[in-house]
Amino acid sequence: MSPNRPNLEEKPGLPGWGITPEYISRWLDVTSSEEWLALWPFLSPSFKSVHNRLLNYCLMHQTTGDAATPEALWPGSTWQATQRIRHLLSSFIEENRVGSLCDAGCGNANWVVGITGGIDSYLGIDIDEATLSLARSSCFLPGHRFERGNMMEADYSGYDAVLSHDALSFLSNADILRTIDRMAAGGGRFLMLSTYPALGANMDSPGGAWRPINLTKPPFNLPEPLHLLPERQANPNDPNSSKSIGVWMVSDLLASRADQERAARAGAEQSDALPFDGRGVILPDSQRRYTDLGHHPTTPSFSILRISPRWVR
């Protein structure tokens, strides 16, 4: 670290921090050397965290050209925009001893590597090879790898946690449900997914256009998350200011899904057992004994639920 480091209110990259182009070049050379990689397993989690912050400062202040800057490509995932969520996620990962993480829809991973210093194994998955190239060229952390793949078909087994930051919002509602089921089936402990809890209703996006989603509302119906990590300050003028990462225990999601399936089966069985008249009308108990097939009472107290093929003549 720079010996003339100023107070924390100053922005990194200013002369007072001592982060010059020469400093950046030297630091990147050191942290990508074989000696550094051999030393990495023996470093403390706190040192790794400091190292990751410094590494990202270096990467963010490299001259990469406007077209390749994180600010130009992913404005919601820049180092500055993710300051709050990085702090919250880092604390959660450390407190819950998350040792391995699969990042579905990782993009260029420019901010995520700031929270994975104490993680032994990290896999970033993205469908876009261009962003993965940026991630590979800028991440030198041991145990970190990036693979091209479809998050809807990925294998999530073997990871303590699965993270997906804003990536699910590009999928259709049906694909979101299938992807979350696949993530939960991986057998990890936590799912950490972007959600907008202030959103009242979810729209579908079969064409792949991004939109905010509330994972606790239909058609997703996830239970309330174990933790809700807000990314932004609440702003009544910004409908998306509730953007958060919800943390769900996989065991809770699996139990909730099992309860929903049992309720659906019970509803179907109850519906099949109800007596229908010839017009597909369920009859209340007080009127069933007066009714034969093909006839229904004249009182209007019954309700039409559906036409049962077994009773259609």
Residue frames as qw, qx, qy, qz and C-alpha x, y, z in Angstrom:
[[0.000, 0.888, 0.461, 0.000, 0.00, 0.00, 0.00],
 [0.333, 0.705, -0.055, 0.624, 1.11, 3.55, -0.56],
 [0.497, -0.228, -0.502, 0.670, 3.07, 4.93, 2.43],
 [0.011, 0.070, 0.113, -0.991, 1.45, 8.33, 1.92],
 [0.151, -0.487, -0.810, -0.290, -2.12, 7.05, 1.91],
 [0.165, -0.280, 0.123, -0.938, -4.52, 9.91, 2.78],
 [0.430, 0.086, 0.646, -0.625, -7.80, 9.71, 4.69],
 [0.324, 0.235, 0.904, 0.152, -10.50, 7.42, 3.32],
 [0.343, 0.735, 0.368, -0.455, -12.67, 10.28, 2.14],
 [0.136, 0.624, -0.485, -0.597, -10.36, 10.84, -0.81],
 [0.890, 0.361, 0.035, -0.275, -11.13, 8.95, -3.98],
 [0.759, -0.237, 0.493, 0.353, -8.72, 6.19, -5.02],
 [0.654, 0.501, 0.359, 0.439, -6.56, 6.91, -8.02],
 [0.036, 0.989, -0.026, 0.142, -5.71, 10.47, -6.97],
 [0.479, 0.608, -0.491, 0.401, -2.05, 11.39, -6.53],
 [0.390, -0.604, 0.477, -0.505, -2.36, 11.25, -2.74],
 [0.948, -0.133, 0.215, -0.195, -2.90, 7.53, -2.94],
 [0.267, -0.585, 0.708, 0.291, 0.32, 6.97, -4.87],
 [0.713, 0.278, 0.642, 0.048, -1.51, 4.91, -7.53],
 [0.175, 0.678, -0.384, -0.602, 0.38, 6.00, -10.62],
 [0.838, 0.411, -0.232, -0.274, 0.51, 4.15, -13.96],
 [0.368, 0.501, -0.758, 0.196, 3.90, 2.75, -12.93],
 [0.375, -0.221, 0.720, -0.541, 2.43, 1.57, -9.62],
 [0.824, 0.211, 0.178, -0.494, -0.45, -0.12, -11.43],
 [0.721, 0.492, -0.475, -0.113, 1.82, -1.89, -13.90],
 [0.153, 0.436, -0.817, 0.344, 4.13, -3.13, -11.16],
 [0.536, -0.110, 0.603, -0.581, 1.27, -4.36, -8.95],
 [0.868, 0.297, -0.007, -0.398, -0.33, -6.31, -11.80],
 [0.565, 0.507, -0.649, 0.059, 3.02, -7.91, -12.62],
 [0.095, -0.352, 0.804, -0.470, 3.54, -8.97, -9.01],
 [0.629, 0.019, 0.519, -0.579, 0.06, -10.38, -8.46],
 [0.870, 0.372, -0.102, -0.307, 0.18, -12.46, -11.62],
 [0.236, 0.606, -0.757, 0.063, 3.58, -14.02, -10.86],
 [0.764, -0.068, -0.640, -0.045, 4.07, -17.68, -9.96],
 [0.305, 0.087, -0.653, 0.687, 5.57, -16.67, -6.61],
 [0.358, -0.118, 0.224, -0.899, 2.45, -14.72, -5.69],
 [0.778, -0.075, -0.374, -0.499, 0.14, -17.55, -6.70],
 [0.657, 0.009, -0.710, 0.253, 2.14, -19.96, -4.55],
 [0.117, 0.078, -0.542, 0.828, 1.93, -17.60, -1.58],
 [0.426, -0.292, -0.233, -0.824, -1.82, -16.95, -1.94],
 [0.701, -0.358, -0.592, -0.172, -3.17, -19.96, 0.05],
 [0.580, -0.229, -0.523, 0.581, -1.20, -18.87, 3.10],
 [0.016, 0.265, -0.066, 0.962, -2.49, -15.30, 3.22],
 [0.096, 0.334, 0.729, -0.590, -5.15, -14.29, 5.73],
 [0.192, 0.676, 0.683, 0.197, -8.71, -13.47, 4.58],
 [0.086, -0.908, -0.177, 0.371, -8.31, -9.88, 5.73],
 [0.271, -0.511, 0.473, 0.665, -5.14, -9.44, 3.67],
 [0.301, 0.266, 0.792, 0.460, -6.85, -11.00, 0.65],
 [0.105, 0.838, 0.529, -0.081, -9.70, -8.53, 1.03],
 [0.138, -0.833, 0.132, 0.519, -7.29, -5.58, 1.06],
 [0.352, -0.220, 0.692, 0.590, -5.43, -7.07, -1.88],
 [0.295, 0.517, 0.756, 0.271, -8.63, -7.38, -3.91],
 [0.045, 0.921, 0.277, -0.270, -9.59, -3.77, -3.27],
 [0.206, -0.698, 0.389, 0.565, -6.19, -2.57, -4.40],
 [0.382, 0.033, 0.794, 0.471, -6.23, -4.88, -7.41],
 [0.256, 0.711, 0.644, 0.117, -9.57, -3.52, -8.53],
 [0.056, -0.896, -0.003, 0.440, -8.40, 0.07, -8.05],
 [0.295, -0.427, 0.615, 0.593, -5.54, -0.76, -10.39],
 [0.326, 0.303, 0.820, 0.359, -7.79, -2.40, -12.96],
 [0.152, 0.840, 0.509, -0.114, -10.35, 0.41, -12.90],
 [0.041, -0.908, 0.118, 0.399, -7.68, 3.03, -13.57],
 [0.536, -0.096, 0.629, 0.555, -5.95, 1.27, -16.42],
 [0.340, 0.510, -0.227, -0.757, -6.29, 2.88, -19.83],
 [0.479, 0.125, 0.865, 0.080, -8.47, 0.41, -21.72],
 [0.055, -0.123, -0.585, -0.800, -10.32, 2.59, -24.22],
 [0.449, -0.018, 0.205, -0.870, -13.86, 3.91, -23.94],
 [0.729, 0.036, -0.465, -0.502, -15.46, 0.90, -25.62],
 [0.671, -0.012, -0.725, 0.151, -14.07, -1.50, -23.05],
 [0.040, -0.281, 0.544, -0.789, -14.59, 0.42, -19.85],
 [0.100, -0.357, -0.901, 0.224, -17.02, -1.07, -17.33],
 [0.152, 0.455, 0.309, -0.821, -18.76, 2.29, -17.13],
 [0.347, 0.300, -0.435, -0.775, -19.62, 2.15, -20.83],
 [0.405, 0.006, -0.859, -0.313, -20.77, -1.48, -20.91],
 [0.506, -0.453, -0.732, 0.051, -22.34, -2.17, -17.52],
 [0.052, -0.575, 0.156, -0.801, -23.31, 1.08, -15.75],
 [0.724, -0.537, -0.020, -0.432, -25.09, -0.80, -12.97],
 [0.958, -0.213, -0.069, 0.177, -22.12, -3.03, -12.26],
 [0.409, 0.696, -0.324, 0.494, -19.26, -0.57, -12.02],
 [0.510, -0.024, -0.604, 0.612, -16.99, -0.36, -9.02],
 [0.100, -0.125, 0.251, -0.955, -18.68, 2.84, -7.90],
 [0.620, -0.205, -0.277, -0.705, -22.26, 1.61, -8.45],
 [0.826, -0.192, -0.525, -0.064, -21.64, -1.60, -6.48],
 [0.144, 0.475, -0.576, 0.649, -19.90, -0.04, -3.49],
 [0.577, -0.319, 0.351, -0.665, -22.75, -0.70, -1.10],
 [0.958, 0.013, -0.071, -0.277, -23.58, -4.21, -2.24],
 [0.645, 0.416, -0.570, 0.295, -19.90, -5.21, -2.24],
 [0.102, -0.431, 0.616, -0.652, -19.63, -4.33, 1.42],
 [0.752, -0.153, 0.279, -0.577, -22.81, -6.23, 2.33],
 [0.936, 0.219, -0.246, -0.127, -21.95, -9.30, 0.27],
 [0.434, 0.492, -0.641, 0.399, -18.38, -9.41, 1.56],
 [0.344, -0.365, 0.582, -0.640, -19.65, -9.40, 5.13],
 [0.886, -0.002, 0.120, -0.447, -22.20, -12.12, 4.40],
 [0.825, 0.372, -0.424, 0.041, -19.65, -14.34, 2.63],
 [0.238, 0.465, -0.682, 0.511, -17.15, -13.99, 5.46],
 [0.489, -0.284, 0.495, -0.659, -19.68, -14.50, 8.27],
 [0.904, 0.084, 0.186, -0.375, -21.18, -17.59, 6.64],
 [0.460, -0.434, 0.732, 0.253, -17.85, -19.09, 5.56],
 [0.790, 0.566, 0.133, -0.193, -18.77, -19.34, 1.88],
 [0.541, -0.470, 0.563, 0.411, -15.84, -21.16, 0.34],
 [0.291, 0.073, 0.736, 0.606, -17.02, -21.56, -3.25],
 [0.322, 0.605, 0.264, -0.679, -19.19, -19.41, -5.48],
 [0.391, 0.311, 0.695, 0.517, -20.76, -19.82, -8.91],
 [0.110, 0.527, 0.083, -0.839, -21.55, -16.47, -10.55],
 [0.437, 0.452, 0.740, 0.237, -24.27, -16.92, -13.19],
 [0.265, 0.875, 0.282, 0.291, -24.15, -14.09, -15.70],
 [0.622, -0.506, -0.085, 0.591, -20.83, -12.76, -14.42],
 [0.299, 0.954, 0.015, 0.022, -20.15, -10.29, -17.24],
 [0.514, 0.641, -0.406, 0.400, -16.64, -8.89, -16.98],
 [0.772, -0.419, -0.405, 0.255, -16.61, -9.59, -13.21],
 [0.325, 0.556, -0.216, 0.734, -15.06, -6.18, -12.59],
 [0.379, -0.589, 0.259, -0.665, -16.82, -5.75, -9.24],
 [0.926, -0.271, -0.165, -0.204, -17.34, -9.33, -8.11],
 [0.761, 0.187, -0.425, 0.452, -13.64, -10.01, -7.62],
 [0.030, -0.547, 0.350, -0.760, -13.80, -7.39, -4.90],
 [0.706, -0.387, 0.233, -0.546, -15.83, -9.78, -2.71],
 [0.979, 0.066, -0.173, -0.090, -14.20, -13.12, -3.48],
 [0.166, 0.726, -0.611, 0.268, -10.82, -12.71, -1.78],
 [0.411, -0.364, 0.755, -0.359, -11.53, -15.32, 0.88],
 [0.890, 0.223, 0.169, -0.359, -13.17, -17.78, -1.54],
 [0.532, -0.351, 0.717, 0.283, -11.21, -20.86, -2.59],
 [0.317, 0.189, 0.806, 0.463, -13.16, -21.58, -5.78],
 [0.323, 0.594, 0.182, -0.714, -15.00, -19.16, -8.06],
 [0.369, 0.227, 0.753, 0.494, -16.63, -19.91, -11.41],
 [0.264, 0.510, 0.064, -0.816, -17.99, -17.10, -13.57],
 [0.414, 0.332, 0.803, 0.273, -20.44, -18.12, -16.29],
 [0.280, 0.621, 0.050, -0.730, -21.55, -15.87, -19.12],
 [0.737, 0.461, 0.491, 0.054, -22.92, -16.44, -22.60],
 [0.384, 0.921, -0.061, 0.026, -20.92, -13.56, -24.11],
 [0.874, 0.019, -0.041, 0.483, -17.33, -14.41, -24.96],
 [0.300, 0.680, -0.074, 0.665, -16.29, -10.76, -25.27],
 [0.453, -0.763, 0.161, -0.433, -17.11, -10.01, -21.64],
 [0.942, -0.309, 0.059, 0.114, -15.44, -13.23, -20.53],
 [0.711, 0.395, -0.092, 0.574, -12.27, -12.14, -22.33],
 [0.056, -0.754, 0.186, -0.628, -12.28, -8.95, -20.29],
 [0.770, -0.579, 0.117, -0.241, -12.81, -10.95, -17.11],
 [0.953, -0.032, -0.005, 0.300, -9.96, -13.35, -17.87],
 [0.542, 0.519, -0.112, 0.652, -7.57, -10.53, -18.76],
 [0.123, -0.685, 0.198, -0.690, -8.27, -8.59, -15.57],
 [0.787, -0.516, 0.146, -0.306, -8.70, -11.26, -12.87],
 [0.467, 0.503, -0.697, 0.207, -5.54, -12.82, -11.51],
 [0.567, -0.449, 0.482, -0.495, -6.96, -14.36, -8.36],
 [0.088, 0.200, -0.975, -0.031, -6.12, -18.02, -7.69],
 [0.189, 0.284, 0.903, -0.261, -9.03, -20.42, -7.92],
 [0.405, 0.607, 0.211, -0.650, -10.96, -18.08, -10.21],
 [0.260, 0.010, 0.784, 0.564, -12.02, -19.25, -13.66],
 [0.451, 0.455, 0.094, -0.762, -14.47, -18.13, -16.32],
 [0.306, 0.100, 0.897, 0.304, -16.40, -20.31, -18.74],
 [0.372, 0.075, -0.324, -0.867, -18.75, -19.59, -21.59],
 [0.074, -0.239, -0.968, 0.026, -22.13, -21.14, -20.93],
 [0.380, -0.468, -0.386, -0.698, -25.86, -20.71, -20.69],
 [0.189, -0.256, 0.636, -0.703, -27.00, -20.11, -17.12],
 [0.789, -0.021, 0.048, -0.612, -30.20, -22.03, -17.89],
 [0.937, 0.167, -0.301, -0.064, -28.17, -25.18, -18.58],
 [0.180, 0.644, -0.636, 0.385, -25.21, -24.78, -16.21],
 [0.762, -0.242, -0.582, 0.146, -24.20, -27.32, -13.59],
 [0.210, -0.767, 0.210, -0.568, -24.41, -25.64, -10.18],
 [0.907, -0.383, -0.175, 0.027, -23.40, -28.63, -8.09],
 [0.786, -0.008, -0.216, 0.579, -20.41, -28.37, -5.80],
 [0.181, 0.447, -0.106, 0.870, -20.73, -24.69, -4.82],
 [0.154, -0.324, -0.665, 0.655, -21.62, -23.24, -1.43],
 [0.218, 0.671, 0.332, -0.626, -23.51, -20.38, -3.07],
 [0.415, 0.431, 0.565, 0.568, -24.81, -19.23, -6.45],
 [0.028, -0.588, -0.133, 0.797, -24.84, -15.52, -7.28],
 [0.347, 0.481, 0.596, 0.541, -26.77, -13.92, -10.13],
 [0.100, -0.537, -0.189, 0.816, -26.66, -10.14, -10.31],
 [0.374, 0.574, -0.015, -0.728, -29.30, -8.72, -12.68],
 [0.045, 0.236, -0.840, -0.487, -28.86, -11.59, -15.15],
 [0.205, 0.354, 0.906, -0.106, -32.18, -13.34, -14.51],
 [0.267, 0.641, 0.272, -0.667, -34.00, -10.18, -15.59],
 [0.226, 0.441, -0.567, -0.658, -33.09, -10.92, -19.22],
 [0.014, -0.060, -0.986, -0.155, -34.93, -14.26, -19.20],
 [0.506, -0.356, -0.442, -0.650, -38.60, -14.99, -19.68],
 [0.586, -0.447, 0.363, -0.570, -40.60, -15.75, -16.55],
 [0.988, -0.008, -0.039, -0.147, -40.75, -19.45, -17.42],
 [0.727, 0.412, -0.387, 0.389, -36.98, -19.58, -17.96],
 [0.120, -0.610, 0.471, -0.626, -36.38, -17.75, -14.66],
 [0.824, -0.316, 0.235, -0.408, -38.37, -20.41, -12.83],
 [0.969, 0.178, -0.143, 0.089, -36.49, -23.23, -14.55],
 [0.469, 0.577, -0.430, 0.512, -33.11, -21.58, -13.87],
 [0.367, -0.571, 0.449, -0.582, -33.81, -21.02, -10.18],
 [0.954, -0.151, 0.116, -0.232, -34.94, -24.65, -9.86],
 [0.849, 0.366, -0.262, 0.275, -31.70, -25.73, -11.52],
 [0.131, 0.647, -0.471, 0.585, -29.63, -23.54, -9.20],
 [0.631, -0.457, 0.371, -0.506, -31.38, -24.94, -6.12],
 [0.993, 0.046, -0.037, -0.098, -30.95, -28.50, -7.38],
 [0.517, 0.620, -0.498, 0.317, -27.17, -27.98, -7.28],
 [0.805, -0.360, -0.433, 0.188, -27.23, -28.73, -3.57],
 [0.335, 0.357, -0.316, 0.813, -25.50, -25.57, -2.32],
 [0.237, -0.418, -0.652, 0.587, -26.41, -23.56, 0.77],
 [0.078, 0.661, 0.240, -0.706, -27.38, -20.15, -0.60],
 [0.411, 0.563, 0.487, 0.526, -28.84, -18.46, -3.67],
 [0.174, -0.578, -0.120, 0.789, -28.02, -14.74, -3.95],
 [0.318, 0.476, 0.660, 0.486, -30.29, -13.23, -6.60],
 [0.011, -0.012, -0.030, -0.999, -31.22, -9.72, -7.71],
 [0.085, -0.612, -0.783, -0.066, -34.76, -8.73, -6.79],
 [0.043, -0.305, -0.025, -0.951, -36.81, -5.55, -6.60],
 [0.122, -0.333, -0.866, 0.352, -39.00, -5.95, -3.48],
 [0.198, 0.424, 0.271, -0.841, -40.98, -2.73, -4.06],
 [0.265, 0.100, -0.644, -0.711, -42.19, -3.95, -7.45],
 [0.617, 0.037, 0.405, -0.674, -45.88, -4.79, -7.27],
 [0.881, 0.299, 0.318, -0.182, -46.24, -7.10, -10.27],
 [0.443, -0.358, 0.652, 0.500, -43.93, -8.88, -12.68],
 [0.625, 0.611, -0.151, -0.462, -44.00, -8.45, -16.44],
 [0.887, 0.042, 0.406, 0.218, -42.91, -11.19, -18.80],
 [0.116, 0.795, -0.411, -0.430, -40.10, -10.76, -21.29],
 [0.907, 0.165, 0.385, 0.054, -40.21, -13.57, -23.84],
 [0.624, 0.754, -0.053, 0.199, -38.01, -11.55, -26.20],
 [0.781, -0.037, -0.212, 0.587, -35.13, -11.22, -23.74],
 [0.075, 0.723, -0.051, 0.685, -35.49, -7.53, -22.89],
 [0.328, -0.024, -0.662, 0.673, -34.31, -6.59, -19.39],
 [0.408, -0.638, -0.194, -0.624, -36.89, -5.59, -16.79],
 [0.170, -0.395, 0.684, -0.589, -36.92, -5.51, -12.96],
 [0.667, -0.215, -0.672, -0.240, -38.35, -8.57, -11.21],
 [0.455, -0.473, 0.480, -0.582, -39.68, -9.24, -7.72],
 [0.386, 0.173, -0.903, -0.070, -38.92, -12.87, -6.96],
 [0.123, 0.133, 0.829, -0.530, -41.44, -13.08, -4.12],
 [0.537, 0.374, 0.153, -0.740, -44.35, -12.15, -6.42],
 [0.783, 0.324, 0.530, -0.017, -46.14, -14.38, -8.97],
 [0.930, 0.002, -0.261, -0.258, -45.25, -16.25, -11.00],
 [0.429, 0.455, -0.697, 0.350, -42.03, -16.90, -9.03],
 [0.738, -0.550, -0.139, -0.365, -43.50, -16.95, -5.51],
 [0.578, 0.198, -0.618, 0.495, -40.23, -17.43, -3.67],
 [0.528, -0.700, -0.434, 0.205, -40.51, -17.16, 0.13],
 [0.097, -0.984, 0.129, -0.080, -39.20, -14.06, 1.83],
 [0.657, 0.478, -0.466, 0.350, -35.39, -14.09, 1.65],
 [0.735, -0.398, -0.362, 0.413, -33.25, -14.86, 4.65],
 [0.312, -0.537, -0.013, 0.783, -31.46, -11.55, 4.06],
 [0.426, 0.820, 0.331, 0.190, -32.27, -8.61, 1.80],
 [0.536, -0.356, 0.111, 0.757, -29.13, -6.68, 0.86],
 [0.324, 0.894, 0.264, -0.165, -30.09, -3.26, -0.61],
 [0.672, 0.205, 0.219, 0.678, -27.93, -1.88, -3.39],
 [0.137, 0.485, 0.158, 0.849, -29.26, 1.69, -3.33],
 [0.064, 0.176, 0.494, -0.849, -30.71, 4.29, -1.05],
 [0.208, 0.608, 0.765, -0.047, -34.51, 4.37, -1.16],
 [0.005, -0.195, 0.188, 0.962, -35.77, 7.05, -3.55],
 [0.452, 0.497, 0.621, -0.404, -39.51, 7.61, -4.08],
 [0.432, 0.726, -0.153, -0.512, -38.75, 9.14, -7.49],
 [0.245, 0.464, -0.813, -0.252, -36.85, 6.07, -8.67],
 [0.890, -0.079, -0.036, -0.448, -39.05, 3.00, -9.15],
 [0.878, 0.198, -0.409, 0.146, -35.96, 0.77, -9.23],
 [0.014, -0.698, 0.511, -0.502, -34.37, 2.12, -6.06],
 [0.810, -0.377, 0.319, -0.317, -35.44, -1.00, -4.14],
 [0.770, 0.431, -0.470, 0.019, -32.89, -3.03, -6.12],
 [0.549, -0.598, 0.539, -0.227, -31.41, -5.59, -3.76],
 [0.472, 0.255, -0.841, -0.072, -29.76, -8.96, -3.64],
 [0.805, -0.356, 0.116, -0.461, -31.96, -11.44, -1.84],
 [0.133, 0.398, -0.898, 0.133, -30.22, -14.27, -0.03],
 [0.864, -0.150, -0.057, -0.478, -32.22, -17.48, 0.17],
 [0.410, -0.356, 0.837, -0.067, -31.25, -20.71, 1.85],
 [0.382, 0.161, -0.770, -0.485, -31.54, -23.48, -0.70],
 [0.099, -0.197, -0.949, 0.225, -33.22, -25.71, 1.89],
 [0.254, 0.445, 0.430, -0.743, -35.93, -23.06, 2.37],
 [0.415, 0.382, -0.386, -0.730, -36.53, -22.82, -1.37],
 [0.306, 0.055, -0.924, -0.221, -36.79, -26.57, -1.77],
 [0.021, 0.314, 0.836, -0.449, -39.20, -26.83, 1.17],
 [0.324, 0.459, 0.159, -0.812, -41.33, -23.99, -0.20],
 [0.412, 0.284, -0.616, -0.609, -41.48, -25.57, -3.64],
 [0.193, -0.093, -0.976, 0.032, -42.47, -28.93, -2.13],
 [0.163, 0.404, 0.626, -0.647, -45.26, -27.24, -0.16],
 [0.393, 0.430, -0.163, -0.796, -46.53, -25.54, -3.33],
 [0.369, 0.166, -0.822, -0.402, -46.52, -28.82, -5.24],
 [0.065, -0.221, -0.931, 0.284, -48.36, -30.62, -2.44],
 [0.271, 0.451, 0.376, -0.763, -50.97, -27.87, -2.32],
 [0.416, 0.362, -0.442, -0.707, -51.43, -28.06, -6.09],
 [0.287, 0.014, -0.944, -0.163, -51.86, -31.84, -5.97],
 [0.051, 0.326, 0.796, -0.508, -54.32, -31.60, -3.09],
 [0.352, 0.439, 0.084, -0.822, -56.33, -29.00, -4.98],
 [0.416, 0.251, -0.674, -0.556, -56.44, -31.17, -8.08],
 [0.192, -0.107, -0.971, 0.091, -57.49, -34.25, -6.10],
 [0.171, 0.393, 0.594, -0.681, -60.22, -32.32, -4.31],
 [0.405, 0.400, -0.202, -0.797, -61.51, -30.94, -7.60],
 [0.375, 0.138, -0.841, -0.366, -61.60, -34.40, -9.18],
 [0.114, -0.201, -0.928, 0.291, -63.51, -35.79, -6.19],
 [0.287, 0.284, 0.313, -0.860, -66.25, -33.16, -6.25],
 [0.423, 0.442, 0.790, 0.040, -69.61, -34.21, -7.80],
 [0.073, 0.221, -0.324, -0.917, -70.42, -32.48, -11.07],
 [0.629, 0.472, 0.483, -0.384, -73.77, -32.29, -12.73],
 [0.724, 0.406, 0.473, 0.295, -74.07, -32.73, -16.48],
 [0.321, 0.911, 0.074, 0.248, -73.02, -29.14, -17.14],
 [0.615, 0.280, -0.342, 0.653, -69.77, -29.20, -15.17],
 [0.283, -0.702, 0.101, -0.646, -71.26, -27.48, -12.09],
 [0.333, 0.043, -0.808, 0.484, -69.97, -28.32, -8.60],
 [0.501, -0.596, -0.409, -0.475, -72.93, -28.68, -6.27],
 [0.184, -0.495, 0.556, -0.642, -72.98, -27.72, -2.57],
 [0.054, 0.000, -0.970, 0.236, -73.66, -30.44, -0.02],
 [0.364, 0.293, 0.543, -0.698, -77.16, -29.16, 0.71],
 [0.614, 0.481, -0.080, -0.621, -78.24, -29.62, -2.92],
 [0.130, 0.368, -0.877, -0.281, -76.43, -32.77, -4.04],
 [0.251, 0.136, 0.939, -0.191, -79.09, -35.17, -2.78],
 [0.483, 0.602, 0.393, -0.500, -81.78, -33.38, -4.80],
 [0.346, 0.721, -0.364, -0.478, -79.85, -33.50, -8.06],
 [0.875, 0.128, 0.446, 0.138, -79.42, -36.10, -10.77],
 [0.400, -0.199, 0.504, 0.739, -77.03, -36.02, -13.69],
 [0.135, 0.394, 0.615, 0.669, -78.26, -33.69, -16.37],
 [0.270, -0.809, -0.402, -0.333, -80.22, -31.56, -13.92],
 [0.371, 0.050, -0.442, 0.815, -79.26, -28.88, -11.46],
 [0.130, -0.677, -0.622, 0.372, -81.26, -26.98, -8.85],
 [0.208, 0.807, 0.318, 0.453, -82.67, -23.59, -9.61],
 [0.430, -0.877, -0.044, 0.210, -81.07, -21.92, -6.57],
 [0.520, 0.789, -0.199, 0.260, -78.08, -19.76, -7.54],
 [0.526, -0.787, 0.318, -0.052, -75.80, -20.77, -4.63],
 [0.889, -0.074, 0.308, 0.331, -73.44, -23.03, -6.56],
 [0.006, 0.817, -0.360, -0.449, -70.34, -21.99, -8.51],
 [0.883, 0.467, 0.001, 0.042, -69.09, -23.05, -11.91],
 [0.500, -0.680, 0.431, 0.319, -65.43, -24.05, -11.61],
 [0.050, 0.454, -0.732, -0.505, -64.65, -26.02, -14.74],
 [0.863, 0.202, -0.159, -0.435, -66.02, -28.54, -17.20],
 [0.498, -0.399, 0.770, -0.004, -64.92, -32.02, -16.26],
 [0.421, 0.308, -0.684, -0.510, -64.46, -34.25, -19.34],
 [0.033, -0.025, -0.990, 0.137, -65.57, -37.24, -17.30],
 [0.243, 0.473, 0.670, -0.518, -69.02, -35.72, -16.97],
 [0.329, 0.447, -0.259, -0.790, -69.52, -34.38, -20.48],
 [0.665, 0.255, 0.693, -0.110, -72.04, -36.46, -22.39]]
